[in-house]
Amino acid sequence: MSAAKDDGGRWERHSDILFGGLPYLLLLLSTGLSLLHGGQADRHRLTTLGLAAVAAAWILGTYTLQTGRRSRQAYGTVRTAVYFAGLLVVAAVLMARDTVFMLFAATGFLQALVLLPTVWAFVCVAATSFVVNTVPDGFPEPSTTAVVGYLAGIAFQTVVIGWINLLSSRLNEQHQRRKRTVAELRSALAENAGLHAQLITQAREAGVHDERQRMAGEIHDTLAQGLAGIIRQLEAAEDAEHDRERFRRHVVAAKDLARESLAEARRSVQALRPEQLESRTLPDALEALAHGWSDERELSVGFETHGTAAPLHAELEATLYRVAQEALTNIAKHAEASKVGITLSYMDDLVVLDVLDDGVGFDPVSAAAAAGRSGGHGLGLVAMRRRLRRVAGTLDIESARGEGTAISAAVPVIPLEAGE
């Protein structure tokens, strides 16, 4: 493309130079042929050279210097018309001395439609044809045949030469439009390439940010909770150091929690769903979670399923399971509850997880404000909202001091696809 562009630009420069030098070339050729004619006196030749010099000066002052290197472009109707008028006057004077200067007068034919609008261009072509057909032989005899032939010749030249020049002009205009279109396309492609690179950078940064949030949530839901459970078991074992059976039971529980946390951490790094969902349905996994949590804390946890259970998209089930984990963790840390209830409801277009407790409750507005001031770090409700937002889910919280808490997480129904 670059080589083609260079060749095209070089050709245009050469064409521009040739067109700009065309009047001088035809003037020089006509002058040379005139001087080579025999039988001319030196004084006659000097006059011819003087008139040719005047013609060259007129072209230089009114055309070449006015257009610079853009000699194929129009530079104003009035100035161009003045240039043509002077050109035809000088050409007529030179043709009156020698008809060979008809070559020079042909400059008007070649330049008119390139430098002037269509109507003015045909006027100049007609004027050039008038000069070429009148100056050498004068006006025709006052007879119908002669006058008709004379006018027909001018009309024919005007139409044919004008049409050829007009066609050339239109082709040149189309070429210029194509050049502009190509330039605009190149510019648009360059701009699109820049935008594409910017979008890739933004997508990469967004992906890194999302992955950091995912890992933060997974660490919070697996390692942090697992380590907290291990600490509780070890503290209980320490308190039961004189009761060998209780001591052993708490140590074994701590080991089991450590193994489970390690396995979950590995699965989180590999972006896999929780192990509890690999071999169980979501209702079964939540029921097992409720029973295990209840046994560990000796606190009653009820679990119910409403509606017809159906497999969901893996990420939706993992999200609801993690929300249930986080809700139970928050209850264990803050609620001081005596009863907990978990309900999983399957509806036509939603699956809703409700976790209720009869604990001390809290002010959701104050909690949200505290999360905003702290950037949301370390607050389980923020992690829940973030998880649900990633799957187009919602989280509703109802709570008040001394009245317990109700957490409701809803996700859209997206069935599990074959092969997942």
Secondary structure, DSSP 8 states (H G I E B T S, - for coil): -HHHHHHHHHHHHHHHHHHHHHHHHHHHHHHHHHHHSTT--HHHHHHHHHHHHHHHHHHIIIIIHHHTT-TTS---HHHHHHHHHHHHHHHHHHHHH-GGGHHHHTHHHHHHHHHS-HHHHHHHHHHHHHHHHHTTT-S--SSHHHHHHHHHHHHHHHHHHHHHHHHHHHHHHHHHHHHHHHHHHHHHHHHHHHHHHHHHHHHHHHHHHHHHHHHHHHHIIIIIHHHHHHHHHHHHHHHTTT-HHHHHHHHHHHHHHHHHHHHHHHHHHTT---GGGTSS-HHHHHHHHHHHHHHHHT-EEEEEEES----B-HHHHHHHHHHHHHHHHHIIIII--SEEEEEEEE-SSEEEEEEEE-S----HHHHHHHHHHTTTTT-HHHHHHHHHHHTT-EEEEEE-TTS-EEEEEEEE--B--TT-
